[in-house]
Amino acid sequence: MPTRSTRSDFVTRTRQEATNLIQAVDNLAELKRQWDRGMNTWLVDASGSDPQAEDYEANDFAGAHEGLMVADVAAVFTTLAAIETVLSQGHGTNMEKVRS
């Protein structure tokens, strides 16, 4: 049987991860607002071409983002909407209750 300290650490870690999840959703929601304010049209993937764009590069997904495209980023925000739906159905209250 786990010790009292181990059980307490488990609760602490659970609370921290609930906090991290809520913060991640909030952070993604802010990025979604930026996306909706135009970032969705400003990002250029390998198939894009807009030499008039500020700081134009043929592919904003080169280097560390290699292999990604604008559609992949858009999919994150679709998933975010699904997560927000789940959280709005009472699960968010559960997370808020234990957050640290």
N, C-alpha and C positions, 0 to 999 in steps of 0.2 A: 504494500500500500504506500502511495506517495506521502512524503512528509508534509507537514503544514507549510513549510517554506516552498516546496515544489508546487503545492496547490496554489499558494499565493502568487508565485511566479507565473503560473499558468493563467490566472485571472488577469494579472498585470499585462502579460503578452497579448491576451485576447482583447483587452481594452485598447491597447496601443494599436493593434492591427485594425480594429473597428475605427479608431480615430484616423489612421492612415487611409483607410478606404473612403471615409467621408471626405477627407481632405483631397484625395485623388479625384473624386467625383466633382467636387467644387472647382478644382484646378482645370479639369477637362471642360467643365461648363464655361469657364472663362475663355478657354481656347476656342470653344464652339462659338462664343459671341464674336471673337476675332474672325473666325472662319466666315461667319454670316455677314460680317462687315466688309468682306472683300477678299480675305486671304484665299478663299476657295477659287477666286479667279486670278490671283497673283502668282500662285505656285505654278512652276513649269516642270512638267515631267519630261521624260525622254522623247515623247512625241510632240512636245510643245515647241512653239517658236514665236517669240515676241521680242524682237531685238529692240523695240522701243521701251520695253519695261525697265524700270529702275534696277540697277545692279543685275542686268540680264545675264543669265547663264543658260546654256542649252539644256541644262538638267539640274534642278534644285535638289535632286535625289542622288547626286554623285557622291562619291566618298563614303562617309559613314552611313549614308542613307541609301546606298546602292541597292537596286532591286525593288525599291518602293516606288509607288506612283501616287498621283493625286487621289485616285480612287481608293487607295489603301488608307489614306488619312481620312477621307470621307467616311469610310466604313467604321472607323473608330467612333465617329459622332453618331452613327446609326446605332451602334452598340451602346453608347452612352445613353441614348434615349430609352433603350430597353432596360438598362440598369436603373435609370431614374423612375421608370414605370414600376419596377419591382419595389424600389425603395418607397414610393408613394403609396403603396398598398399595405402599409403597416410595418414593413420590414425596416424602413428608415427610422421609425420610432424605436425599434429594438436596438438598432445600432447606436442611436443617440443616447439611449439609456445607459449603455455600458462604456461609451467613449470616455477617454481620460481627459 
